[in-house]
Amino acid sequence: MVRTGAISFQRAGEKMCFDFPLCIDYIYGSKKINLPMALRDFILAASVLSLFLTGCSSRKGGTEKGQFPEKPNIIYILADDLGYGDLGVTGQQKFTTPHIDQLAEAGMMFTRHYAGSTVCAPSRSSLMTGLHTGHTPIRGNLGVKPEGQTPLPAGFLTIAEVLKQQGYVTGAFGKWGLGYPGSEGDPLNQGFDTFFGYICQSLAHRYYPEYLWHDSIKYFLEGNDLTRTVTYAPDVIHQKALAFIEENSRHPFFLYYPLILPHAELLVPEDSIFLKYLGRYAEEPFSGGAGADYGPGMRKTGYCSQEYPRATFAAMVSRLDLYVGDVVGKLEELGLTGNTILMFSSDNGPHREGGADPEFFDSNGPLRGIKRDLYEGGIRMPFIVSWPGVIAGGSKTDHLSAFWDLLPTLADLTGAETPPGLDGISFLPLLLGEKGEQDHDYLYWEFHEEDGRQAVLKDDWKAVRTGVKFNPDTIPELYNLEDDPGEERNIAADHPDIVREMTALMEAARTPSELFNFGR
């Protein structure tokens, strides 16, 4: 692929540049080959002519709000178990998240955005495949020994595969949870050029593991041997993610950054971030039980004891916030801000494991429920999209959207053909301030733990059915979110016609699954 400062839209800045470099190189992977002078002159002349004939590249012929390169860099940051109310911008009062708040100020905040599920693996499967949990292949957390989860099948197209076909370098850094090493669900077999982090989400419960995975090789962390806490894994993953941005700053890249913060265990280095919160809150120490703590006989998975769980949780979210600030800073340093769309969200609602206290921090804000619930607090997520110069800063939308919308949106953004049969709908027109964004007829979730649960959201009506494993015909609870956003009043008895409609949607929205069929 031939690239010059102008042809790549001066990726070190936001505007066109006609100050061509003296040498044009042929870039193949990481190799750079000097071309003969005559060929370079021909390429340069053709490139200049092409630019003046076509003008700045824009999505499918241009937009009402401005123009931008066809293939911007894409960064998607996914927090782990961060609740709707755990950000300053969504009302958090007990700690601050200035960098994420600034991201919202610079971009668009979605106030009705939903995760793929209420736990890790199915939520990420929905995100990757563009399918809700009635159709996506991974609908629950099922572990595979010795390390990993049920693999994402090879026949399902992922975001990374779509973008790789469009010429993107693709990298995932953090927690995967959709296969075991070497399986068809391995990120390297699902469209990612490189991966660094935890393949297994169960091992991601530990913040000082013996090793992480770098592609297909174990990357051992200095000093960590299940008895000592020397190298904090999230810090290492973060540095690798920043390096990926820098190494790929000259061509389009997709960075999927699924952090493990602030998932339990509750553990963070005792540095200035932690010390800022130490002594601020009344603490209720948590004991992980026998074999929970680092030392001889420690279990590889589980949650360690924590004397200061509240200070630690606050420090973990603050560390997450600093990571986001570092990503923004790296883009500014490299001059990539105007050519990078940056997204931030969380995989499900706040957790109560490991000593976490979502009630104390009001982690679900005004919403009912936490992780493993299909009430709003378990699945409604903060979602921020920033792209300076393209997306209007400080904007908010109550457009109904979900994880399964990301794949069609990014396909639309990059000019890729949207795969058929998706549940998602592109929200790109909304980001660009164009008219004509489509609305969902309804959103659907199913959950295969806690005796089986289903939920449907249609307009302002929300139906939640529990105990599906034992009574698949149980009458759903019904809430009107406009009048009752906290889902406090079950009004199913007052609206039998709507209950029947929502029940029919629960049956129609899902396809049978051999593994995830509510135990039947």
KEBABA-400636 format. One record per atom (N, C-alpha, C): y, x, z. Coordinates in steps of 0.1 Angstrom, whole numbers, plus 5000, padded with zeros to 4 digits. Each point is the difference from the previous one (the first is absolute). Layout:
REM residues N
YXZ ...
This chain:
REM residues 520
498850085000 501249925000 501250095000 501049974991 501250084999 501049945009 500750085008 501149955009 501250094999 501149955000 501350075002 500849935010 501250065004 500849945009 500549864996 500249994987 500549874995 498849904998 498950054995 498949914997 499549945012 500050075011 499549955013 501149945008 501249974993 501149935006 500650085012 500050134998 500550095011 499549955013 498750025003 499349945011 500650065013 500950104999 500650055012 501349925003 500249904993 501349925003 499849864995 501149925000 499949864998 500549964985 500650104993 500649964987 499450094990 500349964987 499650084989 500650145000 499350094995 500550144998 499750054987 501150064993 499850054987 500150165000 499950055012 500050155001 498650054999 499550014988 498650034998 499650145005 498950035005 499650135004 499850094988 500150135001 499950094989 498550004995 499149975008 498650014996 499349875003 499349954990 499249885002 498550045002 499449955010 498650045002 499049894998 498850044996 498949904999 499350005014 500049895006 499449995014 498749934999 499050075004 498649945000 499450035013 500049895008 499550015014 501050095007 499650115006 500850095007 500450124992 499550014987 500350114991 501249984992 500850104998 501249994992 499950104989 500149954987 499850094989 501350004991 500550124998 501250014991 499649974986 500849924993 499849964986 500850094991 499550014988 500850084990 501449944998 500950094996 501449964999 500249884990 499450014988 500249904990 499549865005 498850005007 499549885006 500949945011 500550095008 500949965010 501349944994 500550064990 501249944993 499849874995 498849984994 499649874994 499949895011 499350045011 499949905011 501349965006 500950105001 501349985006 500849904991 500050034987 500849924991 499549855000 498649994999 499449875000 500349925013 500050085011 500349935013 501449955001 501050084996 501449965000 500249884991 499450004988 500149894991 499449875006 498850025007 499449885006 500949945011 500650095008 500949955010 501149924995 500750054989 501249934995 499649874993 498850004994 499649884993 499649895010 499350045011 499549905009 500849985013 500950105003 500749995012 499150025012 500649985012 499250015012 498849915000 498950055004 498849915001 500149905011 499549884997 500149895010 498749924999 499849925009 498849925000 500049894989 499150024991 499849904989 501349964994 500950094997 501249974993 501249995008 499950025013 501350005008 500049895010 500950005009 500149915011 501549955001 500249895007 501349955002 500850085009 499350075010 500750075010 500250154998 499450054989 500250144997 498850064993 500050134998 498950064993 499450115009 498850034997 499350105008 498850064992 499550115004 498950064992 498849915001 499250014990 498849914999 499050035011 499950135004 499050045010 500750075012 500649925009 500550065012 498950045009 500350095009 499150045011 499849885009 498849985005 499749895009 499450055013 500649965011 499550045013 499849875008 498849995005 499649885009 499650055013 500849985011 499750045013 499449885008 498850025006 499349895007 499850045014 500749945010 499750025014 498749935004 499550045011 498749955005 500249925013 499849874999 500249915012 501449995005 501050024991 501449995004 500349854999 500549945011 500349865000 501349964993 500249874997 501249964993 501250035009 499950005013 501150025009 500250145005 499350104994 500050135004 501150094994 500949944992 501150074994 501349955005 501050095001 501349965004 500549894990 499850014988 500549914990 499449865001 498849995007 499449875003 500149965014 500850075008 500349955014 499550085011 499450124998 499550085011 501150055009 499949985013 501050045010 499750125009 498750035001 499650105010 499950144994 500050024987 500150134994 500749984986 500350114994 500849994987 499250064988 500349954989 499450054987 501150024990 500950095002 501250014992 499750034985 499050084997 499750044986 499549884992 499149925006 499549894993 501049894999 500949995010 501149905000 500950044988 500350134998 500850054990 499449974986 498750014999 499349964988 500249864996 500049915010 500349864998 501449984996 500950075006 501549994996 500250044986 499250104995 500250054987 499249924989 499149915005 499249934990 499949855003 498849954998 499749865001 499049975011 500349915009 499149965011 499349874997 498750004999 499249884998 499749945014 500449875002 499849945013 498749915001 499449984988 498849925000 498950084991 499750115005 499050094993 498750005009 498950004993 498749995008 499050114996 499350045010 499050104999 498849944993 499150084995 498849954993 499049945010 500050055013 499249955010 500650035014 499249975010 500550035013 499350125007 499250074992 499450135004 500050094988 499750135003 500250114991 499449994986 498750014999 499350014987 500349894991 499849875003 500349904991 501449994995 501050035009 501450004997 500250114989 499450125001 500250104991 499349974987 498949945000 499349964988 500849904992 500649915007 500949904993 501250074994 500650105007 501150084995 499650074987 498950075000 499650084989 499649924988 499349885002 499449934989 500949894994 501049955007 500849894996 499349875002 499049995009 499249885002 500149975015 500149875004 500049965014 498650015005 499849975013 498750025006 499049894997 500349914992 499049914994 499450054988 500650114994 499550064988 499850155001 500750075008 499950155000 498650045006 499550114996 498650025004 499850045014 501050065007 499950045014 500849905008 499249925008 500749895007 499850025015 499550115004 499950025015 499850155002 499950045013 499850135004 498550025003 499350074990 498650035002 499850154998 499650075011 499850145000 498750054993 500050124995 498950064994 499850145007 498850025005 499750135007 499750114990 500450125003 500750055013 501549984999 500649974989 501450014999 500549924988 500749885003 500649934989 499849855001 500449934990 499949855000 499349964987 499749874999 499449944988 500950044988 499450054990 500850064989 500649894991 501250024996 500649924989 499250024987 499549904994 499250024988 500850064988 499250064992 500650074988 500749914990 499449875000 500549914989 501349945003 500750025011 501349945003 501150104998 501049964992 501150094996 500950015012 500550125003 501050025011 501350044995 501049995009 501450044996 500050144995 499350095006 500050144996 499450024986 499049924997 499450014986 501049954990 500749895003 501049954990 501150104998 500550065011 501150094998 499550144994 498850045003 499550124994 499949994985 499649884995 500049974986 501450014993 501049985008 501450004996 500650145001 499250105003 500450145001 500550055013 499849925011 500450045013 499050095007 500550105007 499250085009 499949915013 498849985005 499849915011 499450075012 500649985012 499550065012 500049905012 499050015008 499949925012 499950095012 500849975011 500150095011 500049915013 498950015008 500049925012 498649945002 499949875002 498849935003 499549924988 498750024996 499549934988 499249875005 498850015005 499349895005 499349914990 499850054987 499449924990 498850064994 499350085008 498850074995 499650125008 499050074997 499650125007 500150114990 500150135005 500250114991 498950014989 500550014988 499250014988 499549874995 500349895006 499549864996 500949964988 499649884994 500949954990 501349955006 500149985013 501249965006 500950125005 499550124998 500850125003 501350004992 501150035006 501349994993 500050084987 499350114999 499950084988 499349924989 499249905004 499349924990 500749874997 501249985006 500849884999 501450034995 500150104992 501350034993 500950105006 499650065011 500950095007 499650154995 501050074996 499850144997 499750095012 500649965011 499850085012 500149915012 499350045011 500049925012 500050105012 500849975010 500050085012 500149915012 499050015009 500149915012 498649965005 500049875005 498749955006 499449914989 498850034996 499249914991 499649885009 499650035012 499449895009 501149955009 500249875000 501049955009 499650005015 498750005003 499550015014 500450145006 499850104992 500450145004 501550015002 500749914993 501550015001 500549945013 499149955008 500449975014 500450125008 499650124995 500250135008 501250074993 500950055008 501250074994 499850155000 499050055007 499750145000 498650024995 499649964988 498650014995 499750154997 498750034998 499650134997 500550044985 499949904992 500450024986 500549884993 500750014989 500349904990 499450034987 500149914991 499550034986 501150034991 499850114993 500950044989 499249994987 500249894993 499149974988 498649995005 499150084996 498649995004 499650115010 501050075006 499750115009 500649975014 499250035010 500549995013 501150105003 501149955005 501150095004 500150005015 499550115006 500050015015 501350035006 500349935011 501350015006 499950115011 500950095000 500050115009 500049965015 499150055007 499949975015 499449885004 499749904991 499449875003 498550015000 499449985011 498550005001 499549895009 500749895001 499649895008 500150035015 500550125004 500350035013 501550035002 500650054989 501450045001 500949924990 501249985004 501049934992 501150104995 499850064989 500950114995 500849954988 499349954990 500649974987 500049854998 501249945000 500249864999 499949964986 498949924997 499749984986 501149934992 500749905005 501049944992 501150094996 500350115008 501050094996 499550084988 498750044999 499550074989 500049924988 499549875001 500049914989 501449994994 501049995009 501449984996 500550124991 499750115005 500450124992 499450014986 498749965000 499349994987 500649904991 500549885005 500649904992 501350054994 500850075009 501350054995 499850114989 498950085002 499750104990 499649944987 499349885000 499749934988 501249964992 501049955008 501349964993 500650124993 500150115007 500650124995 499250064988 498750005001 499250064989 500049924987 500349875002 500049914988 501449944997 501050075003 501449954999 500450004985 499250074991 500450014986 499349904991 499249915006 499349904992 499749885009 499849884994 499849885008 498850015009 500349965013 498950005009 499949875008 498849975005 499849895009 499550065013 500849985011 499550055013 499749875009 498749995003 499649905009 499850075014 500849955009 500150075013 499649915012 498749975001 499649915011 499950085013 501050005008 500050075013 499149935010 499650085011 499249945010 500849955012 501350045000 500949955011 500449864998 500149925011 499750035014 498749945005 498950014991 498749955004 499550075012 499249945009 499450065011 498950104995 499850115006 500350035014 501550035002 500549985012 501450035003 500150145004 500550084991 500150155003 501050064990 500950095006 501150064992 500350135007 500450104993 500450135006 501149985011 499950085010 501049985011 501350094996 500649954990 501250074995 501249925003 501250034994 501249945004 500049854996 499249964990 499949864997 499449925011 498950055006 499349945011 500950005012 500650125003 500850015012 501149915001 500549964988 501249905000 499649875006 498749964999 499649875006 499350015013 499650125004 499250025013 500949965012 499549915008 500849955011 500949884997 500149964987 500849894997 499449865003 498749995000 499349885002 499150005013 499949895006 498949995010 498750004993 499150095005 498750034992 498849935007 499049964992 498849965005 498950094993 499550105007 499150104994 498849934995 499550064989 498849954993 498850105001 498849955004 498850095000 499149964989 499650104992 499149984989 498650005004 499750035012 498650005005 499350134997 498750005004 499250134999 499950054985 500350124999 499950064986 501249984991 501049945006 501249964991 500950124999 500150095009 501050105000 499650134995 500950084994 499750134994 499450095011 498950064997 499350085009 498550004997 499150075008 498649994998 499449865000 499349964990 499449875000 500849894994 501250044994 500949894995 499349944988 500249864999 499649934988 500950034988 499550004988 500850034988 501049894997 499649885003 500849884998 500349935013 501049925000 500449935012 501550035004 500449965012 501450015004 500050085013 500850115000 500150085012 500849935011 499950055012 500849955011 501450044998 500949925006 501550034998 500749965012 500750105007 500749975012 501349934997 500650034988 501349944996 499949934987 499349885000 499849944987 501249954993 501049955008 501249944994 500950114994 500250115008 500850114995 499350064987 498750005001 499350064988 500149924988 499849875002 500149914988 501450014994 501149995008 501350024995 500250134992 499550115006 500150134994 499250004986 498949935000 499250004987 500849924989 500649895004 500849934989 501350094997 500650075009 501150084997 499650124991 498850055002 499550114992 499749944985 499549894999 499849934988 501449994993 501049955007 501349994995 500650134994 499750115008 500550134996 499350054987 498749964999 499250034987 500749944988 500449875002 500749934989 501350074997 500750045010 501250074998 499850134992 498950075003 499750124993 499749984986 499349894996 499749974986 501349974993 500949925006 501349984993 500850134999 499950085010 500750134999 499550094990 498750004998 499350084989 500549954986 500049874999 500549954987 501450044997 500950005011 501450044998 500150154997 499250085007 500050144997 499650044986 499049924994 499650034987 500749924989 501049925004 500849934991 499249884993 499049955007 499249894995 500349865005 501049995008 500349875006 500249894990 500750024989 500349904991 498949974990 499050085001 498849984991 498749985007 500249945013 498849985008 500249865007 499049924998 499949875007 499150035013 500649965011 499450035013 499749875007 498749985004 499649875007 499550045014 500249915009 499550015014 499449875005 498850015006 499549885006 498950045011 499349905005 498950025010 498849934995 498850045005 498849944995 499649875007 500449985012 499749885007 500949995013 499849905008 500849995012 499750105011 500849995010 499950105011 498749995008 499550115005 498750015007 500250005015 498949975007 500150005015 499050115005 499450084991 499050105005 500650125005 499250075008 500450135005 501250005010 500349895006 501149995009 501349954994 500049964987 501249954994 500449875006 501349974999 500549885007 500949934991 499549924990 500949934991 500949905006 499649945011 500849905007 501250075006 499950125006 501150075006 501050044990 499650044988 500950054990 500449894990 499449885002 500349884991 499750054986 498950064998 499650064987 499949904989 499649885003 499949904989 501349924999 501150045007 501249934998 499949855004 500549914992 499949865003 498749934995 499150084996 498849954994 498849995010 499149914997 498849985008 498950094995 499350065010 498850074996 500250154998 498950085001 500050144997 498950034991 499650134999 498950054992 498749915003 499349974989 498849915000 500349855001 501349975001 500449864998 500449974986 499849884995 500649964987 501249915002 500550005013 501449955002 501050104995 501249964999 501050084993 500150145006 499950025013 500150135006 498950104996 498949954995 498950084996 500150054986 500849924991 500050034986 501450014994 501049955006 501450024994 500550135004 500450084989 500450145002 501450034996 500650095006 501350054995 499750074986 500949984990 499850064987 501450034995 500250134997 501350054996 499850084986 500949974991 499950074987 501450064997 500050134998 501350074998 499950074987 501149994992 500250074987 501450014997 500850095006 501450014998 500450004986 501049924997 500549994986 499449894992 498849955005 499349904993 499949875008 499550025012 499849885009 501349995009 500549885001 501349985008 499750045015 500850085005 499950045014 500349895010 499449995011 500249905010 499649864997 499249994990 499649864995 498849965008 499849875001 498949935006 499449894991 498749985002 499449894992 499049935009 499949874998 498949935007 498949964990 500050074988 499049984990 498650025006 499149914997 498750015006 499250114992 499550105007 499350114993 498950055009 499150084994 498950055008 499550134994 499150075007 499550134996 499449994985 499449894997 499350004987 501149984988 501350005004 501050004989 500450144996 499650105008 500450134997 499550064986 498749984998 499450054987 500749944988 500249874999 500749954988 501450044999 500750015012 501450055000 500150144994 499150095005 500150144995 499650014985 499049914996 499750004986 501249964992 500649905004 501349954993 501050105000 500250075011 501050115001 499850114990 498750044998 499750124992 499649964986 500149884996 499649964987 498549994997 499250015011 498549984998 499749864998 498849984994 499549874998 499449955013 500549885005 499549955012 498549964999 499150055008 498649964999 499949855002 499049944992 499849865001 499449965013 500149875004 499349955012 500550035013 501350065001 500550035013 500549885007 500150015014 500649905008 501550025001 500450134998 501450045002 500949964989 501350005003 501149964990 501150115002 500450054989 501150105000 501349955006 500550085009 501349965006 501150104995 499750074989 501050094994 501349934996 500049884994 501349944996 500949985013 499449965011 500749985012 500750135004 499350124999 500650135004 501250034991 499949974988 501050034990 501149904999 499949895008 501149905000 500049924987 498849994994 499849924988 499649865004 500149914991 499649865002 498549994996 499449905005 498749964995 498850065008 500250055012 498850045007 499149885003 498750035000 499049895002 499749995015 499649885003 499649975014 498549975001 499450035011 498649975003 499849855002 498949954995 499649865003 499650005015 499350105005 499650015014 499650155002 499950035013 499450135004 498849975009 498950084999 498849985007 499550125007 499449985012 499450115007 498649955006 499150105001 498849975008 499750125008 499449985012 499850115010 498649985005 499250115000 498549995003 499750055014 500950025009 499750035014 500549885008 499950015013 500549895009 499549874996 498749994996 499349874997 500549944986 500750084993 500449954986 501349925000 500950044992 501349924999 500549994985 500749904997 500649984987 501549955003 500850034990 501449955000 500549984986 500849904999 500749974987 501549985003 500850054992 501549985000 500449944987 500649885000 500549934988 501349955003 501150054993 501449965004 500250035014 500449905008 500250035014 498849965009 499049954994 498849955007 499050125002 499550015012 499150115004 498849935007 498850034994 498849955007 499150115004 499549995013 499250115005 498749945005 498850054996 498749955004 499350115008 499549975011 499250105008 498649955002 499150095005 498649975002 499349964988 500350064989 499449964987 498550044999 499650115007 498650045000 499149895006 500549935010 499249905007 500249864995 501249974995 500349874995 500950014988 499550024988 500850014988 500849884997 499749895006 500749884996 501149965011 500250095009 501049975011 501449974994 500749915006 501349964995 501050115003 500850044990 501050115002 501149955009 500750105007 501249975006 501150004989 501149935002 501049994990 501450025006 500850084993 501450035005 500949994989 501349965003 501150014990 500950125004 500050104993 500650135004 501649984999 500549914992 501449985000 500549945013 499349915005 500349935013 499550085012 498950074998 499350065011 499550144996 500950104999 499650134995 499050075010 500049965013 499250065010 498649945000 499749904992 498749934999 499649955014 500949935007 499749955013 499549865000 500249924990 499749864999 499049974989 498849985004 499049964990 500249854996 500349974988 500449874996 498949944990 498850065000 499049954991 499749855001 500049955012 499749865002 501149914993 501250054998 501149924994 500050014985 499250094994 500150024986 498650024994 499149905001 498750014995 499950034985 500949954992 500050034986 500250154997 501050065007 500250144998 498850085005 499449965011 498950075005 498850004990 499849894993 499049994990 500350094989 501350014996 500450094989 499850145003 500350045013 499950145004 498550045001 499249905005 498650035001 499350024987 500549924990 499450024986 500450144995 501350045003 500450134995 499150115007 499749995012 499250105007 498650014993 499549894995 498750014994 500150054985 501149974994 500250044986 500450144998 500750065011 500650134998 499150125001 498749975004 499150125002 498849994991 499550124997 498850014993 498950055010 498849974998 498950055009 500050155000 499650055012 499850155001 498750025008 499250094995 498750035007 500250065014 501150085001 500250075013 500949915009 501049934994 501049935008 500049854997 499149935006 499849864998 499949925013 500850055010 500049935013 498649995006 499250104998 498750015006 499049914995 500349934989 499049904994 499350064988 
